Amino acid sequence: MAHTAPRRTTFAPRRTGRRHPLVATLMALPLAVLLLVVFDGWETVATQASSVGVMLGR
């Protein structure tokens, strides 16, 4: 039988804290572009952004 590395039974501890806003934006950007292409373009994005702005009180 082949000799393999032992399996780890515990996961590495997750870092706590906040992610930098730029990193979060770069993570969300590909999905946002995909949704922009699939769902009708800029008018829909502007409408949704306006609706979110109204909900947040802007």
N, CA, C and O atoms as CSV, one atom per row, in Angstrom:
chain,resi,resn,atom,element,x,y,z
A,1,MET,N,N,0.840,-1.174,0.000
A,1,MET,CA,C,0.000,0.000,0.000
A,1,MET,C,C,0.893,1.248,0.000
A,1,MET,O,O,1.961,1.257,0.612
A,2,ALA,N,N,0.449,2.281,-0.681
A,2,ALA,CA,C,1.224,3.513,-0.786
A,2,ALA,C,C,1.230,4.256,0.539
A,2,ALA,O,O,0.244,4.269,1.275
A,3,HIS,N,N,2.358,4.866,0.816
A,3,HIS,CA,C,2.490,5.649,2.038
A,3,HIS,C,C,2.048,7.082,1.727
A,3,HIS,O,O,2.666,7.760,0.906
A,4,THR,N,N,0.975,7.543,2.387
A,4,THR,CA,C,0.465,8.894,2.145
A,4,THR,C,C,0.568,9.717,3.410
A,4,THR,O,O,0.771,9.181,4.499
A,5,ALA,N,N,0.430,11.006,3.262
A,5,ALA,CA,C,0.481,11.911,4.403
A,5,ALA,C,C,-0.758,11.697,5.270
A,5,ALA,O,O,-1.839,11.410,4.757
A,6,PRO,N,N,-0.598,11.837,6.573
A,6,PRO,CA,C,-1.763,11.671,7.457
A,6,PRO,C,C,-2.795,12.763,7.210
A,6,PRO,O,O,-2.457,13.899,6.876
A,7,ARG,N,N,-4.047,12.397,7.379
A,7,ARG,CA,C,-5.124,13.378,7.212
A,7,ARG,C,C,-5.234,14.253,8.438
A,7,ARG,O,O,-5.017,13.813,9.567
A,8,ARG,N,N,-5.576,15.501,8.189
A,8,ARG,CA,C,-5.800,16.421,9.301
A,8,ARG,C,C,-7.244,16.312,9.736
A,8,ARG,O,O,-8.149,16.292,8.902
A,9,THR,N,N,-7.460,16.242,11.010
A,9,THR,CA,C,-8.817,16.130,11.514
A,9,THR,C,C,-9.383,17.471,11.952
A,9,THR,O,O,-10.589,17.596,12.168
A,10,THR,N,N,-8.532,18.464,12.083
A,10,THR,CA,C,-9.010,19.787,12.481
A,10,THR,C,C,-8.758,20.764,11.347
A,10,THR,O,O,-7.787,20.648,10.599
A,11,PHE,N,N,-9.631,21.699,11.245
A,11,PHE,CA,C,-9.477,22.734,10.225
A,11,PHE,C,C,-8.658,23.873,10.787
A,11,PHE,O,O,-8.632,24.109,11.994
A,12,ALA,N,N,-8.001,24.563,9.903
A,12,ALA,CA,C,-7.232,25.728,10.325
A,12,ALA,C,C,-8.180,26.779,10.871
A,12,ALA,O,O,-9.267,26.970,10.326
A,13,PRO,N,N,-7.796,27.453,11.921
A,13,PRO,CA,C,-8.692,28.470,12.477
A,13,PRO,C,C,-8.911,29.599,11.476
A,13,PRO,O,O,-7.986,30.029,10.786
A,14,ARG,N,N,-10.134,30.061,11.414
A,14,ARG,CA,C,-10.468,31.154,10.497
A,14,ARG,C,C,-10.049,32.471,11.105
A,14,ARG,O,O,-10.121,32.676,12.317
A,15,ARG,N,N,-9.611,33.357,10.235
A,15,ARG,CA,C,-9.250,34.682,10.710
A,15,ARG,C,C,-10.514,35.444,11.053
A,15,ARG,O,O,-11.508,35.388,10.328
A,16,THR,N,N,-10.467,36.135,12.134
A,16,THR,CA,C,-11.590,36.994,12.486
A,16,THR,C,C,-11.223,38.417,12.115
A,16,THR,O,O,-10.047,38.753,11.975
A,17,GLY,N,N,-12.218,39.231,11.961
A,17,GLY,CA,C,-11.957,40.614,11.590
A,17,GLY,C,C,-12.683,40.956,10.311
A,17,GLY,O,O,-13.433,40.152,9.758
A,18,ARG,N,N,-12.445,42.148,9.864
A,18,ARG,CA,C,-13.140,42.629,8.678
A,18,ARG,C,C,-12.250,42.544,7.462
A,18,ARG,O,O,-11.029,42.682,7.538
A,19,ARG,N,N,-12.901,42.312,6.336
A,19,ARG,CA,C,-12.195,42.273,5.057
A,19,ARG,C,C,-12.109,43.700,4.521
A,19,ARG,O,O,-13.036,44.490,4.701
A,20,HIS,N,N,-11.030,44.020,3.881
A,20,HIS,CA,C,-10.871,45.349,3.292
A,20,HIS,C,C,-11.953,45.556,2.236
A,20,HIS,O,O,-12.230,44.634,1.468
A,21,PRO,N,N,-12.571,46.730,2.171
A,21,PRO,CA,C,-13.648,46.970,1.207
A,21,PRO,C,C,-13.241,46.714,-0.245
A,21,PRO,O,O,-14.060,46.260,-1.044
A,22,LEU,N,N,-12.005,46.995,-0.588
A,22,LEU,CA,C,-11.550,46.754,-1.954
A,22,LEU,C,C,-11.523,45.256,-2.264
A,22,LEU,O,O,-11.886,44.845,-3.366
A,23,VAL,N,N,-11.099,44.447,-1.308
A,23,VAL,CA,C,-11.084,42.995,-1.499
A,23,VAL,C,C,-12.505,42.478,-1.648
A,23,VAL,O,O,-12.772,41.643,-2.512
A,24,ALA,N,N,-13.409,42.958,-0.825
A,24,ALA,CA,C,-14.809,42.540,-0.926
A,24,ALA,C,C,-15.397,42.940,-2.272
A,24,ALA,O,O,-16.163,42.176,-2.859
A,25,THR,N,N,-15.057,44.111,-2.766
A,25,THR,CA,C,-15.541,44.569,-4.065
A,25,THR,C,C,-15.010,43.683,-5.186
A,25,THR,O,O,-15.752,43.304,-6.092
A,26,LEU,N,N,-13.727,43.358,-5.119
A,26,LEU,CA,C,-13.136,42.508,-6.150
A,26,LEU,C,C,-13.713,41.104,-6.130
A,26,LEU,O,O,-13.772,40.444,-7.167
A,27,MET,N,N,-14.141,40.640,-4.958
A,27,MET,CA,C,-14.771,39.321,-4.881
A,27,MET,C,C,-16.176,39.347,-5.478
A,27,MET,O,O,-16.599,38.379,-6.111
A,28,ALA,N,N,-16.894,40.438,-5.285
A,28,ALA,CA,C,-18.276,40.526,-5.752
A,28,ALA,C,C,-18.383,40.963,-7.209
A,28,ALA,O,O,-19.414,40.734,-7.842
A,29,LEU,N,N,-17.351,41.582,-7.748
A,29,LEU,CA,C,-17.410,42.146,-9.094
A,29,LEU,C,C,-17.710,41.128,-10.196
A,29,LEU,O,O,-18.537,41.426,-11.059
A,30,PRO,N,N,-17.088,39.942,-10.220
A,30,PRO,CA,C,-17.420,38.993,-11.295
A,30,PRO,C,C,-18.889,38.586,-11.307
A,30,PRO,O,O,-19.493,38.480,-12.374
A,31,LEU,N,N,-19.466,38.358,-10.133
A,31,LEU,CA,C,-20.886,38.008,-10.068
A,31,LEU,C,C,-21.748,39.188,-10.516
A,31,LEU,O,O,-22.753,38.994,-11.200
A,32,ALA,N,N,-21.372,40.383,-10.144
A,32,ALA,CA,C,-22.132,41.561,-10.552
A,32,ALA,C,C,-22.110,41.722,-12.068
A,32,ALA,O,O,-23.134,42.050,-12.667
A,33,VAL,N,N,-20.967,41.496,-12.691
A,33,VAL,CA,C,-20.877,41.605,-14.151
A,33,VAL,C,C,-21.725,40.528,-14.816
A,33,VAL,O,O,-22.416,40.801,-15.797
A,34,LEU,N,N,-21.678,39.311,-14.290
A,34,LEU,CA,C,-22.499,38.235,-14.835
A,34,LEU,C,C,-23.985,38.568,-14.746
A,34,LEU,O,O,-24.723,38.380,-15.714
A,35,LEU,N,N,-24.421,39.054,-13.607
A,35,LEU,CA,C,-25.828,39.421,-13.453
A,35,LEU,C,C,-26.198,40.586,-14.355
A,35,LEU,O,O,-27.316,40.643,-14.867
A,36,LEU,N,N,-25.279,41.508,-14.554
A,36,LEU,CA,C,-25.518,42.634,-15.444
A,36,LEU,C,C,-25.747,42.157,-16.871
A,36,LEU,O,O,-26.633,42.663,-17.561
A,37,VAL,N,N,-24.959,41.193,-17.314
A,37,VAL,CA,C,-25.086,40.676,-18.679
A,37,VAL,C,C,-26.361,39.843,-18.828
A,37,VAL,O,O,-27.059,39.947,-19.836
A,38,VAL,N,N,-26.660,39.021,-17.829
A,38,VAL,CA,C,-27.801,38.111,-17.930
A,38,VAL,C,C,-29.126,38.857,-17.812
A,38,VAL,O,O,-30.073,38.547,-18.535
A,39,PHE,N,N,-29.206,39.829,-16.917
A,39,PHE,CA,C,-30.479,40.491,-16.628
A,39,PHE,C,C,-30.547,41.910,-17.170
A,39,PHE,O,O,-30.547,42.863,-16.391
A,40,ASP,N,N,-30.603,42.068,-18.450
A,40,ASP,CA,C,-31.098,43.282,-19.117
A,40,ASP,C,C,-30.224,44.528,-19.095
A,40,ASP,O,O,-30.593,45.502,-19.753
A,41,GLY,N,N,-29.125,44.575,-18.411
A,41,GLY,CA,C,-28.248,45.716,-18.561
A,41,GLY,C,C,-28.378,46.798,-17.516
A,41,GLY,O,O,-28.877,46.573,-16.414
A,42,TRP,N,N,-27.909,48.001,-17.894
A,42,TRP,CA,C,-27.730,49.104,-16.954
A,42,TRP,C,C,-29.023,49.641,-16.367
A,42,TRP,O,O,-29.036,50.088,-15.220
A,43,GLU,N,N,-30.123,49.607,-17.137
A,43,GLU,CA,C,-31.375,50.160,-16.596
A,43,GLU,C,C,-31.818,49.404,-15.357
A,43,GLU,O,O,-32.253,50.003,-14.374
A,44,THR,N,N,-31.703,48.079,-15.411
A,44,THR,CA,C,-32.099,47.265,-14.260
A,44,THR,C,C,-31.192,47.541,-13.071
A,44,THR,O,O,-31.666,47.641,-11.939
A,45,VAL,N,N,-29.899,47.665,-13.316
A,45,VAL,CA,C,-28.959,47.952,-12.229
A,45,VAL,C,C,-29.286,49.309,-11.604
A,45,VAL,O,O,-29.289,49.439,-10.380
A,46,ALA,N,N,-29.558,50.310,-12.423
A,46,ALA,CA,C,-29.878,51.639,-11.906
A,46,ALA,C,C,-31.177,51.617,-11.106
A,46,ALA,O,O,-31.278,52.265,-10.065
A,47,THR,N,N,-32.168,50.874,-11.593
A,47,THR,CA,C,-33.439,50.778,-10.878
A,47,THR,C,C,-33.255,50.114,-9.529
A,47,THR,O,O,-33.779,50.593,-8.524
A,48,GLN,N,N,-32.511,49.010,-9.496
A,48,GLN,CA,C,-32.286,48.310,-8.238
A,48,GLN,C,C,-31.462,49.153,-7.268
A,48,GLN,O,O,-31.746,49.179,-6.071
A,49,ALA,N,N,-30.454,49.836,-7.776
A,49,ALA,CA,C,-29.633,50.692,-6.910
A,49,ALA,C,C,-30.478,51.816,-6.326
A,49,ALA,O,O,-30.316,52.176,-5.160
A,50,SER,N,N,-31.373,52.366,-7.125
A,50,SER,CA,C,-32.264,53.407,-6.633
A,50,SER,C,C,-33.193,52.871,-5.550
A,50,SER,O,O,-33.433,53.534,-4.541
A,51,SER,N,N,-33.709,51.672,-5.768
A,51,SER,CA,C,-34.597,51.050,-4.768
A,51,SER,C,C,-33.871,50.788,-3.460
A,51,SER,O,O,-34.418,51.013,-2.381
A,52,VAL,N,N,-32.645,50.316,-3.559
A,52,VAL,CA,C,-31.855,50.065,-2.349
A,52,VAL,C,C,-31.559,51.392,-1.645
A,52,VAL,O,O,-31.606,51.462,-0.416
A,53,GLY,N,N,-31.260,52.431,-2.403
A,53,GLY,CA,C,-31.012,53.738,-1.826
A,53,GLY,C,C,-32.222,54.264,-1.066
A,53,GLY,O,O,-32.082,54.856,0.004
A,54,VAL,N,N,-33.421,54.045,-1.628
A,54,VAL,CA,C,-34.648,54.481,-0.968
A,54,VAL,C,C,-34.854,53.689,0.328
A,54,VAL,O,O,-35.245,54.253,1.350
A,55,MET,N,N,-34.587,52.378,0.278
A,55,MET,CA,C,-34.744,51.549,1.476
A,55,MET,C,C,-33.767,51.971,2.569
A,55,MET,O,O,-34.101,51.912,3.753
A,56,LEU,N,N,-32.569,52.395,2.187
A,56,LEU,CA,C,-31.585,52.817,3.178
A,56,LEU,C,C,-31.785,54.247,3.629
A,56,LEU,O,O,-31.075,54.722,4.516
A,57,GLY,N,N,-32.739,54.940,3.032
A,57,GLY,CA,C,-33.053,56.285,3.463
A,57,GLY,C,C,-32.259,57.372,2.776
A,57,GLY,O,O,-32.102,58.465,3.320
A,58,ARG,N,N,-31.759,57.090,1.591
A,58,ARG,CA,C,-30.997,58.120,0.872
A,58,ARG,C,C,-31.879,58.820,-0.119
A,58,ARG,O,O,-31.422,59.720,-0.824
